Amino acid sequence: MTSGNAASLPGSRQGEVGSGDALIRVMRMVAAALSGMATAAHTPIDPIRGDGEAADAGQALIKAAAALQEAAKEAHALRAMGELMTMTD
């Protein structure tokens, strides 16, 4: 694939490095969501959690859900990218 074709692909880069890379963007959103969920999962079972930690974990879980919803919006682009990738070999 030449760089001239890259601009038309769903995962193409434009502007700042990685700004248009759908796959990397989704991976970052999902990683952030997993981090928030891990924090939230640990909090209820922590017998020595401090005051306000449950509320903080709840906020992390809310942000995790929002990140997953945002990542899901890119599913069509990832499918298209995957289909294009299967045609390259």
N, C-alpha and C positions, 0 to 999 in steps of 0.2 A: 504494500500500500504506500503510495507516495504522499508527501505532506500536502499536496494540492487537493487530495481527496478527503483529508482529515476534517476539514471545516464542515463537511456535510454530514458527518457521522454523529450519532447521539452522544458519544463520549469524547468528542473533540474538545480541544483546549482553546480558550480565547482569553485574552487579557492576562491577568495574573496567573502564574503557574497553578494548574489544578482547578481554576475557577469554573471551567466548563466540563470537567471530568465527572460525569454522572456516577460512575462506579465508585470513585474515591469519595465523592460527596456523600453517597449513600452509606458507604462503609464507616465514615466518620460519624454520621447521624446514629447508626446502629450501635457503634462502639460507645457513644455518649449515652444512649438509652440503656445499654447493658450495665454501664457503670452506675447509673442512677438506680437501676433495679437491684443491683448487688448491694448498694448502700441501704436501700429500703428493706431488702430481705434480711439483712443482718440486724437491723435495729430492734425489731420486736423480740428477738431471742437474746439480746444483750442484757444480762441481769444488772449491770452497773452503768447503763446508759444515763447520761446526764439530762437535766431539764432542757426541754426544747429540742432534743435530738429526734424524737418521734415526729415532731412538726417539720423539722428539716428533712427527714427521710421522706415524709409525705410530699413535700415540695419537689424533692428529687424524683419521686415516682411520677408526679404530674408532668414534670419536664421530660422524663423518659417516654411517657405515652405520647407527648407532643412530637418528640423526635421520631418516634416510630411512625406516626401518622404522616409526617413530612417525608420520611424515607419511602413510604408506600406510594407516594405520588410519583416517584421515579420508576416504578415497576415497569411501565410501558417502555421507557427508554432502555432499561436494562435488558428487557426481552428482545427489543430490536437489536441492541448491541450484540447479544448472544447469538441471534439468528445470523447477523452479518459475520460474526466470527466463525460460525460453523461452515460458512461458504468459502472461507479463505484457503483451506487446505485441499 
